[in-house]
Amino acid sequence: MRYYTTKPVNGGTTFKCTYCERSVTTLDFNSTNGNRRTQAAAAINQHVALLHPRASGTFWYTKGIVRVKREARS
């Protein structure tokens, strides 16, 4: 499940959080550090895990993002 939407911008792509107004663009990142789209997606996913953990079902720990299984309610 993605927690962001994407939109093309001049020379790049904007990744916007689906829970708030936070966004990043691929132009914010340096290609010498790897793929800019991957870096932008990782930044938004980390933002969601840190600031919207209940909505996303993810929690941030020192070793990375951990997905939490939810039990179905009856």
ROTI-502679 format. One record per atom (N, C-alpha, C): residue number from 1; residue in three letters; x negated, y negated, z. Coordinates in steps of 0.02 Angstrom, whole numbers, plus 50000, padded with zeros to 5 digits. Each point is the difference from the previous one (the first is absolute). Example, Ala and Ser with C-alpha at 12.3 -4.5 7.8 and 13.67 -1.06 7.14 Angstrom:
! residues 2
<atom><seq>1</seq><type>Ala</type><east>49340</east><north>50284</north><up>50390</up></atom>
<atom><seq>1</seq><type>Ala</type><east>50045</east><north>49941</north><up>50000</up></atom>
<atom><seq>1</seq><type>Ala</type><east>49955</east><north>49940</north><up>50000</up></atom>
<atom><seq>2</seq><type>Ser</type><east>50018</east><north>49947</north><up>49964</up></atom>
<atom><seq>2</seq><type>Ser</type><east>49958</east><north>49941</north><up>50003</up></atom>
<atom><seq>2</seq><type>Ser</type><east>50039</east><north>49945</north><up>50037</up></atom>
END
This chain:
! residues 74
<atom><seq>1</seq><type>Met</type><east>49958</east><north>50059</north><up>50000</up></atom>
<atom><seq>1</seq><type>Met</type><east>50042</east><north>49941</north><up>50000</up></atom>
<atom><seq>1</seq><type>Met</type><east>49956</east><north>49938</north><up>50000</up></atom>
<atom><seq>2</seq><type>Arg</type><east>50015</east><north>49953</north><up>49955</up></atom>
<atom><seq>2</seq><type>Arg</type><east>49961</east><north>49938</north><up>49998</up></atom>
<atom><seq>2</seq><type>Arg</type><east>50034</east><north>49948</north><up>50043</up></atom>
<atom><seq>3</seq><type>Tyr</type><east>49960</east><north>49960</north><up>50033</up></atom>
<atom><seq>3</seq><type>Tyr</type><east>50025</east><north>49947</north><up>50043</up></atom>
<atom><seq>3</seq><type>Tyr</type><east>49986</east><north>49932</north><up>49971</up></atom>
<atom><seq>4</seq><type>Tyr</type><east>49993</east><north>49997</north><up>49934</up></atom>
<atom><seq>4</seq><type>Tyr</type><east>49986</east><north>49938</north><up>49965</up></atom>
<atom><seq>4</seq><type>Tyr</type><east>50030</east><north>50001</north><up>49931</up></atom>
<atom><seq>5</seq><type>Thr</type><east>50008</east><north>49941</north><up>49971</up></atom>
<atom><seq>5</seq><type>Thr</type><east>50019</east><north>49994</north><up>49930</up></atom>
<atom><seq>5</seq><type>Thr</type><east>49942</east><north>49968</north><up>49964</up></atom>
<atom><seq>6</seq><type>Thr</type><east>49996</east><north>50011</north><up>49935</up></atom>
<atom><seq>6</seq><type>Thr</type><east>49947</east><north>49970</north><up>49960</up></atom>
<atom><seq>6</seq><type>Thr</type><east>50029</east><north>49956</north><up>49946</up></atom>
<atom><seq>7</seq><type>Lys</type><east>49962</east><north>49949</north><up>49982</up></atom>
<atom><seq>7</seq><type>Lys</type><east>50022</east><north>49953</north><up>49949</up></atom>
<atom><seq>7</seq><type>Lys</type><east>49937</east><north>49974</north><up>49964</up></atom>
<atom><seq>8</seq><type>Pro</type><east>50000</east><north>50001</north><up>49934</up></atom>
<atom><seq>8</seq><type>Pro</type><east>49942</east><north>49973</north><up>49964</up></atom>
<atom><seq>8</seq><type>Pro</type><east>49993</east><north>49925</north><up>50010</up></atom>
<atom><seq>9</seq><type>Val</type><east>49939</east><north>49976</north><up>50007</up></atom>
<atom><seq>9</seq><type>Val</type><east>49984</east><north>49929</north><up>50003</up></atom>
<atom><seq>9</seq><type>Val</type><east>49943</east><north>49988</north><up>49951</up></atom>
<atom><seq>10</seq><type>Asn</type><east>49982</east><north>49938</north><up>49991</up></atom>
<atom><seq>10</seq><type>Asn</type><east>49946</east><north>49983</north><up>49953</up></atom>
<atom><seq>10</seq><type>Asn</type><east>49936</east><north>50039</north><up>50015</up></atom>
<atom><seq>11</seq><type>Gly</type><east>49986</east><north>50050</north><up>49961</up></atom>
<atom><seq>11</seq><type>Gly</type><east>49937</east><north>50037</north><up>50007</up></atom>
<atom><seq>11</seq><type>Gly</type><east>49999</east><north>50051</north><up>50056</up></atom>
<atom><seq>12</seq><type>Gly</type><east>50056</east><north>50014</north><up>50032</up></atom>
<atom><seq>12</seq><type>Gly</type><east>50001</east><north>50048</north><up>50055</up></atom>
<atom><seq>12</seq><type>Gly</type><east>50070</east><north>50023</north><up>50017</up></atom>
<atom><seq>13</seq><type>Thr</type><east>50007</east><north>50026</north><up>50060</up></atom>
<atom><seq>13</seq><type>Thr</type><east>50064</east><north>50026</north><up>50025</up></atom>
<atom><seq>13</seq><type>Thr</type><east>50009</east><north>49978</north><up>50072</up></atom>
<atom><seq>14</seq><type>Thr</type><east>50061</east><north>49979</north><up>50017</up></atom>
<atom><seq>14</seq><type>Thr</type><east>50017</east><north>49982</north><up>50069</up></atom>
<atom><seq>14</seq><type>Thr</type><east>50034</east><north>50060</north><up>50033</up></atom>
<atom><seq>15</seq><type>Phe</type><east>49978</east><north>50017</north><up>50060</up></atom>
<atom><seq>15</seq><type>Phe</type><east>50030</east><north>50052</north><up>50041</up></atom>
<atom><seq>15</seq><type>Phe</type><east>50035</east><north>49966</north><up>50058</up></atom>
<atom><seq>16</seq><type>Lys</type><east>50066</east><north>50008</north><up>50006</up></atom>
<atom><seq>16</seq><type>Lys</type><east>50039</east><north>49966</north><up>50052</up></atom>
<atom><seq>16</seq><type>Lys</type><east>50031</east><north>50051</north><up>50047</up></atom>
<atom><seq>17</seq><type>Cys</type><east>49994</east><north>49987</north><up>50065</up></atom>
<atom><seq>17</seq><type>Cys</type><east>50030</east><north>50042</north><up>50052</up></atom>
<atom><seq>17</seq><type>Cys</type><east>50076</east><north>49999</north><up>49992</up></atom>
<atom><seq>18</seq><type>Thr</type><east>50032</east><north>50059</north><up>50006</up></atom>
<atom><seq>18</seq><type>Thr</type><east>50072</east><north>50003</north><up>49994</up></atom>
<atom><seq>18</seq><type>Thr</type><east>50036</east><north>49978</north><up>50065</up></atom>
<atom><seq>19</seq><type>Tyr</type><east>49962</east><north>49993</north><up>50055</up></atom>
<atom><seq>19</seq><type>Tyr</type><east>50030</east><north>49982</north><up>50064</up></atom>
<atom><seq>19</seq><type>Tyr</type><east>49992</east><north>49926</north><up>50019</up></atom>
<atom><seq>20</seq><type>Cys</type><east>49955</east><north>49965</north><up>49965</up></atom>
<atom><seq>20</seq><type>Cys</type><east>49989</east><north>49929</north><up>50015</up></atom>
<atom><seq>20</seq><type>Cys</type><east>49971</east><north>49965</north><up>49938</up></atom>
<atom><seq>21</seq><type>Glu</type><east>49978</east><north>49939</north><up>50008</up></atom>
<atom><seq>21</seq><type>Glu</type><east>49975</east><north>49961</north><up>49944</up></atom>
<atom><seq>21</seq><type>Glu</type><east>49925</east><north>50009</north><up>49986</up></atom>
<atom><seq>22</seq><type>Arg</type><east>49966</east><north>50042</north><up>50038</up></atom>
<atom><seq>22</seq><type>Arg</type><east>49928</east><north>50011</north><up>49991</up></atom>
<atom><seq>22</seq><type>Arg</type><east>49985</east><north>50027</north><up>49930</up></atom>
<atom><seq>23</seq><type>Ser</type><east>49950</east><north>49973</north><up>49967</up></atom>
<atom><seq>23</seq><type>Ser</type><east>49980</east><north>50026</north><up>49935</up></atom>
<atom><seq>23</seq><type>Ser</type><east>49925</east><north>49991</north><up>49990</up></atom>
<atom><seq>24</seq><type>Val</type><east>49972</east><north>50040</north><up>49956</up></atom>
<atom><seq>24</seq><type>Val</type><east>49931</east><north>49994</north><up>49978</up></atom>
<atom><seq>24</seq><type>Val</type><east>49999</east><north>50010</north><up>49925</up></atom>
<atom><seq>25</seq><type>Thr</type><east>49948</east><north>49976</north><up>49967</up></atom>
<atom><seq>25</seq><type>Thr</type><east>49994</east><north>50013</north><up>49929</up></atom>
<atom><seq>25</seq><type>Thr</type><east>49934</east><north>50037</north><up>49988</up></atom>
<atom><seq>26</seq><type>Thr</type><east>49997</east><north>50032</north><up>49943</up></atom>
<atom><seq>26</seq><type>Thr</type><east>49939</east><north>50036</north><up>49983</up></atom>
<atom><seq>26</seq><type>Thr</type><east>49942</east><north>49951</north><up>49993</up></atom>
<atom><seq>27</seq><type>Leu</type><east>50016</east><north>49937</north><up>49986</up></atom>
<atom><seq>27</seq><type>Leu</type><east>49948</east><north>49949</north><up>49993</up></atom>
<atom><seq>27</seq><type>Leu</type><east>49967</east><north>49981</north><up>50067</up></atom>
<atom><seq>28</seq><type>Asp</type><east>50032</east><north>50021</north><up>50055</up></atom>
<atom><seq>28</seq><type>Asp</type><east>49972</east><north>49987</north><up>50067</up></atom>
<atom><seq>28</seq><type>Asp</type><east>49941</east><north>50046</north><up>50016</up></atom>
<atom><seq>29</seq><type>Phe</type><east>49989</east><north>50051</north><up>49958</up></atom>
<atom><seq>29</seq><type>Phe</type><east>49950</east><north>50051</north><up>50015</up></atom>
<atom><seq>29</seq><type>Phe</type><east>49945</east><north>50001</north><up>49948</up></atom>
<atom><seq>30</seq><type>Asn</type><east>49942</east><north>50026</north><up>50021</up></atom>
<atom><seq>30</seq><type>Asn</type><east>49941</east><north>50002</north><up>49958</up></atom>
<atom><seq>30</seq><type>Asn</type><east>49994</east><north>50069</north><up>49967</up></atom>
<atom><seq>31</seq><type>Ser</type><east>49993</east><north>50003</north><up>49935</up></atom>
<atom><seq>31</seq><type>Ser</type><east>49997</east><north>50063</north><up>49964</up></atom>
<atom><seq>31</seq><type>Ser</type><east>49937</east><north>50040</north><up>50016</up></atom>
<atom><seq>32</seq><type>Thr</type><east>49950</east><north>49969</north><up>50029</up></atom>
<atom><seq>32</seq><type>Thr</type><east>49939</east><north>50037</north><up>50019</up></atom>
<atom><seq>32</seq><type>Thr</type><east>50014</east><north>50046</north><up>50059</up></atom>
<atom><seq>33</seq><type>Asn</type><east>50056</east><north>49989</north><up>50035</up></atom>
<atom><seq>33</seq><type>Asn</type><east>50020</east><north>50042</north><up>50057</up></atom>
<atom><seq>33</seq><type>Asn</type><east>50047</east><north>50056</north><up>49978</up></atom>
<atom><seq>34</seq><type>Gly</type><east>50013</east><north>50007</north><up>49935</up></atom>
<atom><seq>34</seq><type>Gly</type><east>50045</east><north>50052</north><up>49975</up></atom>
<atom><seq>34</seq><type>Gly</type><east>50058</east><north>49969</north><up>49962</up></atom>
<atom><seq>35</seq><type>Asn</type><east>50048</east><north>50042</north><up>49984</up></atom>
<atom><seq>35</seq><type>Asn</type><east>50058</east><north>49978</north><up>49962</up></atom>
<atom><seq>35</seq><type>Asn</type><east>50040</east><north>49948</north><up>50038</up></atom>
<atom><seq>36</seq><type>Arg</type><east>50015</east><north>49944</north><up>49969</up></atom>
<atom><seq>36</seq><type>Arg</type><east>50035</east><north>49946</north><up>50034</up></atom>
<atom><seq>36</seq><type>Arg</type><east>50072</east><north>50018</north><up>50018</up></atom>
<atom><seq>37</seq><type>Arg</type><east>50033</east><north>50039</north><up>49957</up></atom>
<atom><seq>37</seq><type>Arg</type><east>50069</east><north>50022</north><up>50015</up></atom>
<atom><seq>37</seq><type>Arg</type><east>50000</east><north>50045</north><up>50062</up></atom>
<atom><seq>38</seq><type>Thr</type><east>49951</east><north>50044</north><up>50005</up></atom>
<atom><seq>38</seq><type>Thr</type><east>49995</east><north>50044</north><up>50057</up></atom>
<atom><seq>38</seq><type>Thr</type><east>49988</east><north>49960</north><up>50064</up></atom>
<atom><seq>39</seq><type>Gln</type><east>49956</east><north>49950</north><up>49996</up></atom>
<atom><seq>39</seq><type>Gln</type><east>49986</east><north>49958</north><up>50059</up></atom>
<atom><seq>39</seq><type>Gln</type><east>50062</east><north>49961</north><up>50021</up></atom>
<atom><seq>40</seq><type>Ala</type><east>50037</east><north>49973</north><up>49952</up></atom>
<atom><seq>40</seq><type>Ala</type><east>50060</east><north>49961</north><up>50016</up></atom>
<atom><seq>40</seq><type>Ala</type><east>50054</east><north>50045</north><up>50031</up></atom>
<atom><seq>41</seq><type>Ala</type><east>50010</east><north>50059</north><up>49971</up></atom>
<atom><seq>41</seq><type>Ala</type><east>50050</east><north>50046</north><up>50028</up></atom>
<atom><seq>41</seq><type>Ala</type><east>49981</east><north>50021</north><up>50070</up></atom>
<atom><seq>42</seq><type>Ala</type><east>49936</east><north>50014</north><up>50011</up></atom>
<atom><seq>42</seq><type>Ala</type><east>49977</east><north>50019</north><up>50067</up></atom>
<atom><seq>42</seq><type>Ala</type><east>50010</east><north>49944</north><up>50050</up></atom>
<atom><seq>43</seq><type>Ala</type><east>49988</east><north>49938</north><up>49979</up></atom>
<atom><seq>43</seq><type>Ala</type><east>50009</east><north>49943</north><up>50045</up></atom>
<atom><seq>43</seq><type>Ala</type><east>50073</east><north>49992</north><up>50020</up></atom>
<atom><seq>44</seq><type>Ile</type><east>50045</east><north>50006</north><up>49952</up></atom>
<atom><seq>44</seq><type>Ile</type><east>50072</east><north>49994</north><up>50016</up></atom>
<atom><seq>44</seq><type>Ile</type><east>50023</east><north>50059</north><up>50043</up></atom>
<atom><seq>45</seq><type>Asn</type><east>49977</east><north>50060</north><up>49985</up></atom>
<atom><seq>45</seq><type>Asn</type><east>50019</east><north>50058</north><up>50040</up></atom>
<atom><seq>45</seq><type>Asn</type><east>49975</east><north>49993</north><up>50072</up></atom>
<atom><seq>46</seq><type>Gln</type><east>49940</east><north>49974</north><up>50008</up></atom>
<atom><seq>46</seq><type>Gln</type><east>49973</east><north>49988</north><up>50068</up></atom>
<atom><seq>46</seq><type>Gln</type><east>50041</east><north>49947</north><up>50035</up></atom>
<atom><seq>47</seq><type>His</type><east>50019</east><north>49947</north><up>49965</up></atom>
<atom><seq>47</seq><type>His</type><east>50043</east><north>49947</north><up>50029</up></atom>
<atom><seq>47</seq><type>His</type><east>50065</east><north>50030</north><up>50025</up></atom>
<atom><seq>48</seq><type>Val</type><east>50032</east><north>50042</north><up>49959</up></atom>
<atom><seq>48</seq><type>Val</type><east>50064</east><north>50030</north><up>50019</up></atom>
<atom><seq>48</seq><type>Val</type><east>49990</east><north>50044</north><up>50062</up></atom>
<atom><seq>49</seq><type>Ala</type><east>49948</east><north>50040</north><up>50001</up></atom>
<atom><seq>49</seq><type>Ala</type><east>49988</east><north>50045</north><up>50057</up></atom>
<atom><seq>49</seq><type>Ala</type><east>49988</east><north>49961</north><up>50064</up></atom>
<atom><seq>50</seq><type>Leu</type><east>49966</east><north>49943</north><up>49995</up></atom>
<atom><seq>50</seq><type>Leu</type><east>49985</east><north>49960</north><up>50059</up></atom>
<atom><seq>50</seq><type>Leu</type><east>50059</east><north>49958</north><up>50024</up></atom>
<atom><seq>51</seq><type>Leu</type><east>50037</east><north>49970</north><up>49954</up></atom>
<atom><seq>51</seq><type>Leu</type><east>50052</east><north>49952</north><up>50020</up></atom>
<atom><seq>51</seq><type>Leu</type><east>50071</east><north>50027</north><up>49994</up></atom>
<atom><seq>52</seq><type>His</type><east>50011</east><north>50054</north><up>49964</up></atom>
<atom><seq>52</seq><type>His</type><east>50067</east><north>50027</north><up>49992</up></atom>
<atom><seq>52</seq><type>His</type><east>50000</east><north>50076</north><up>50012</up></atom>
<atom><seq>53</seq><type>Pro</type><east>49970</east><north>50023</north><up>50055</up></atom>
<atom><seq>53</seq><type>Pro</type><east>49994</east><north>50073</north><up>50009</up></atom>
<atom><seq>53</seq><type>Pro</type><east>50066</east><north>50037</north><up>50007</up></atom>
<atom><seq>54</seq><type>Arg</type><east>50049</east><north>49970</north><up>50030</up></atom>
<atom><seq>54</seq><type>Arg</type><east>50064</east><north>50035</north><up>50007</up></atom>
<atom><seq>54</seq><type>Arg</type><east>50035</east><north>50007</north><up>49933</up></atom>
<atom><seq>55</seq><type>Ala</type><east>49995</east><north>49950</north><up>49958</up></atom>
<atom><seq>55</seq><type>Ala</type><east>50032</east><north>50002</north><up>49935</up></atom>
<atom><seq>55</seq><type>Ala</type><east>49966</east><north>50050</north><up>49954</up></atom>
<atom><seq>56</seq><type>Ser</type><east>49934</east><north>50004</north><up>50004</up></atom>
<atom><seq>56</seq><type>Ser</type><east>49963</east><north>50042</north><up>49954</up></atom>
<atom><seq>56</seq><type>Ser</type><east>49989</east><north>50072</north><up>50025</up></atom>
<atom><seq>57</seq><type>Gly</type><east>50006</east><north>50010</north><up>50066</up></atom>
<atom><seq>57</seq><type>Gly</type><east>49987</east><north>50066</north><up>50027</up></atom>
<atom><seq>57</seq><type>Gly</type><east>49926</east><north>50016</north><up>50002</up></atom>
<atom><seq>58</seq><type>Thr</type><east>49958</east><north>49949</north><up>49996</up></atom>
<atom><seq>58</seq><type>Thr</type><east>49928</east><north>50010</north><up>50003</up></atom>
<atom><seq>58</seq><type>Thr</type><east>49972</east><north>49961</north><up>50059</up></atom>
<atom><seq>59</seq><type>Phe</type><east>49944</east><north>50024</north><up>50026</up></atom>
<atom><seq>59</seq><type>Phe</type><east>49967</east><north>49967</north><up>50055</up></atom>
<atom><seq>59</seq><type>Phe</type><east>49926</east><north>49996</north><up>49986</up></atom>
<atom><seq>60</seq><type>Trp</type><east>49968</east><north>49947</north><up>50019</up></atom>
<atom><seq>60</seq><type>Trp</type><east>49929</east><north>49989</north><up>49987</up></atom>
<atom><seq>60</seq><type>Trp</type><east>49960</east><north>50023</north><up>50060</up></atom>
<atom><seq>61</seq><type>Tyr</type><east>49953</east><north>50043</north><up>49988</up></atom>
<atom><seq>61</seq><type>Tyr</type><east>49954</east><north>50024</north><up>50050</up></atom>
<atom><seq>61</seq><type>Tyr</type><east>49929</east><north>49985</north><up>49977</up></atom>
<atom><seq>62</seq><type>Thr</type><east>49951</east><north>50007</north><up>50043</up></atom>
<atom><seq>62</seq><type>Thr</type><east>49932</east><north>49984</north><up>49982</up></atom>
<atom><seq>62</seq><type>Thr</type><east>49975</east><north>50043</north><up>49942</up></atom>
<atom><seq>63</seq><type>Lys</type><east>50028</east><north>50058</north><up>49990</up></atom>
<atom><seq>63</seq><type>Lys</type><east>49978</east><north>50044</north><up>49945</up></atom>
<atom><seq>63</seq><type>Lys</type><east>50042</east><north>49990</north><up>49937</up></atom>
<atom><seq>64</seq><type>Gly</type><east>50045</east><north>49953</north><up>49999</up></atom>
<atom><seq>64</seq><type>Gly</type><east>50040</east><north>49986</north><up>49941</up></atom>
<atom><seq>64</seq><type>Gly</type><east>50074</east><north>50002</north><up>50012</up></atom>
<atom><seq>65</seq><type>Ile</type><east>50037</east><north>49999</north><up>49947</up></atom>
<atom><seq>65</seq><type>Ile</type><east>50073</east><north>50001</north><up>50003</up></atom>
<atom><seq>65</seq><type>Ile</type><east>50024</east><north>50071</north><up>50007</up></atom>
<atom><seq>66</seq><type>Val</type><east>50045</east><north>50012</north><up>50047</up></atom>
<atom><seq>66</seq><type>Val</type><east>50027</east><north>50066</north><up>50012</up></atom>
<atom><seq>66</seq><type>Val</type><east>50075</east><north>49998</north><up>49988</up></atom>
<atom><seq>67</seq><type>Arg</type><east>50024</east><north>50045</north><up>49958</up></atom>
<atom><seq>67</seq><type>Arg</type><east>50071</east><north>50005</north><up>49985</up></atom>
<atom><seq>67</seq><type>Arg</type><east>50035</east><north>50036</north><up>50057</up></atom>
<atom><seq>68</seq><type>Val</type><east>50057</east><north>49975</north><up>50022</up></atom>
<atom><seq>68</seq><type>Val</type><east>50038</east><north>50029</north><up>50055</up></atom>
<atom><seq>68</seq><type>Val</type><east>50063</east><north>50032</north><up>49972</up></atom>
<atom><seq>69</seq><type>Lys</type><east>50010</east><north>50064</north><up>50016</up></atom>
<atom><seq>69</seq><type>Lys</type><east>50061</east><north>50033</north><up>49977</up></atom>
<atom><seq>69</seq><type>Lys</type><east>50058</east><north>49980</north><up>50044</up></atom>
<atom><seq>70</seq><type>Arg</type><east>50056</east><north>49986</north><up>49968</up></atom>
<atom><seq>70</seq><type>Arg</type><east>50060</east><north>49983</north><up>50037</up></atom>
<atom><seq>70</seq><type>Arg</type><east>50049</east><north>50057</north><up>49998</up></atom>
<atom><seq>71</seq><type>Glu</type><east>50033</east><north>50011</north><up>50056</up></atom>
<atom><seq>71</seq><type>Glu</type><east>50051</east><north>50052</north><up>50003</up></atom>
<atom><seq>71</seq><type>Glu</type><east>50066</east><north>49971</north><up>49977</up></atom>
<atom><seq>72</seq><type>Ala</type><east>50038</east><north>50040</north><up>49963</up></atom>
<atom><seq>72</seq><type>Ala</type><east>50065</east><north>49977</north><up>49976</up></atom>
<atom><seq>72</seq><type>Ala</type><east>50049</east><north>49996</north><up>50058</up></atom>
<atom><seq>73</seq><type>Arg</type><east>50039</east><north>49948</north><up>50000</up></atom>
<atom><seq>73</seq><type>Arg</type><east>50052</east><north>49993</north><up>50051</up></atom>
<atom><seq>73</seq><type>Arg</type><east>50064</east><north>50032</north><up>49975</up></atom>
<atom><seq>74</seq><type>Ser</type><east>50036</east><north>50030</north><up>50046</up></atom>
<atom><seq>74</seq><type>Ser</type><east>50064</east><north>50032</north><up>49980</up></atom>
<atom><seq>74</seq><type>Ser</type><east>50059</east><north>49957</north><up>50019</up></atom>
END
